[in-house]
Amino acid sequence: MTESDELIVAIRAKAPGETVVLRVRTGEQERDVRVVLDEATSE
């Protein structure tokens, strides 16, 4: 994904508690990061 809107749509299609893998690119390097989704809380 190259646009932040694409990421938002993809994340909203998942449920809290699901694990997603994000591939992060910094310059020429890439790495995979596992993220467990949580519910948003309002404060």
Rosetta silent file (secondary structure, phi, psi, omega in degrees, C-alpha in Angstrom):
SEQUENCE: MTESDELIVAIRAKAPGETVVLRVRTGEQERDVRVVLDEATSE
SCORE:     score description
SCORE:     0.000 S_00000001
   1 L     0.000  142.459  178.675    0.000    0.000    0.000 S_00000001
   2 L  -118.837  -12.723 -179.496    1.257    3.414   -0.726 S_00000001
   3 L  -112.831  140.657 -179.435   -1.642    5.549    0.486 S_00000001
   4 H   -63.746  -31.716  178.690   -2.729    5.905    4.107 S_00000001
   5 H   -62.297  -36.239  178.440   -6.399    5.616    3.061 S_00000001
   6 H   -63.542  -40.232  178.907   -5.715    2.113    1.708 S_00000001
   7 H   -64.809  -43.626 -179.811   -4.303    1.060    5.080 S_00000001
   8 H   -60.181  -45.216 -179.851   -7.311    2.456    6.940 S_00000001
   9 H   -63.527  -43.697 -179.251   -9.741    0.546    4.715 S_00000001
  10 H   -63.865  -41.650 -179.468   -7.755   -2.701    5.078 S_00000001
  11 H   -68.620  -39.500 -179.215   -7.578   -2.392    8.889 S_00000001
  12 H   -67.373  -18.918  178.571  -11.285   -1.593    9.224 S_00000001
  13 L   -79.613   -6.655 -179.486  -12.080   -4.818    7.353 S_00000001
  14 L  -102.131  165.752 -179.641  -10.501   -6.768   10.244 S_00000001
  15 L  -106.825  152.621  174.499  -11.865   -7.499   13.715 S_00000001
  16 L   -55.228  139.062 -179.160  -10.341   -6.632   17.099 S_00000001
  17 L    97.244  -18.574  178.298   -8.056   -9.422   18.231 S_00000001
  18 L   -73.891  150.187  176.143   -6.949  -10.342   14.710 S_00000001
  19 E  -103.136  132.213  175.731   -3.258  -10.329   13.889 S_00000001
  20 E  -121.684  154.400  177.176   -2.089   -8.592   10.739 S_00000001
  21 E  -112.298  122.291  177.296    1.373   -8.441    9.237 S_00000001
  22 E  -104.829  130.786  174.606    2.563   -5.081    7.984 S_00000001
  23 E   -95.587  118.025 -175.981    5.572   -4.904    5.672 S_00000001
  24 E  -105.501  129.310  178.662    7.442   -1.712    6.506 S_00000001
  25 E  -112.150  128.144  175.323    9.909   -0.229    4.068 S_00000001
  26 E  -124.788  105.952 -176.384   12.588    2.197    5.184 S_00000001
  27 L    64.049 -119.959 -179.248   14.700    3.282    2.269 S_00000001
  28 L   -93.697   -9.683 -175.486   15.930    0.060    0.660 S_00000001
  29 E   -95.434  144.406  174.945   15.180   -2.179    3.660 S_00000001
  30 E  -127.364  147.317  173.591   11.933   -4.052    4.328 S_00000001
  31 E  -149.121  152.507  178.362   10.759   -5.898    7.413 S_00000001
  32 E   -97.139  136.124 -179.956    7.536   -7.551    8.509 S_00000001
  33 E  -124.882  123.146  177.211    5.856   -6.390   11.710 S_00000001
  34 E   -86.797  132.649 -178.027    3.060   -8.417   13.356 S_00000001
  35 E  -130.220  131.006  173.795    0.337   -6.280   14.930 S_00000001
  36 E   -97.035  123.682 -177.402   -2.622   -7.453   17.045 S_00000001
  37 L   -76.231  144.448  178.839   -5.604   -5.175   16.518 S_00000001
  38 L  -127.223  166.759  176.706   -7.425   -3.700   19.492 S_00000001
  39 L   -80.898  146.632  174.913  -10.610   -1.702   19.853 S_00000001
  40 L   -74.562  139.927  175.531  -10.451    2.065   19.862 S_00000001
  41 L  -114.635  142.173  177.251  -11.373    3.644   23.181 S_00000001
  42 L   -99.445  134.736 -179.881  -12.809    7.112   23.566 S_00000001
  43 L  -118.085    0.000    0.000  -11.509    9.251   26.352 S_00000001
